């Protein structure tokens, strides 16, 4: 396993993608340890790079799927700040 650069948003995003293993975040329940680990990596990625739209997209999907619409909205608004014409973010 490759060692993760703790200061790299891309590394955290890629680790989340590996944890998701081709699934969407909404395919994991709120108590699924793999899904939770992926979300933590995505949150770390956007913490390090607030402009990382792909990580925010996955966070919107996850938070909507577990009923956290307020948190989904936060990430959706950040996506729209970065990409005002982003269609999916308009519904978060």
Buried (B, 14 or more C-beta within 10 A) or exposed (E): EEEEEEEBBBBBBBBBBEBBEEEEBBEBEEEEEEBBBBBBBBBBBBEBBEEBBBBBBBBBBBBBBBEBEEBBBBBBBBBBEBBEEBEEBEEB
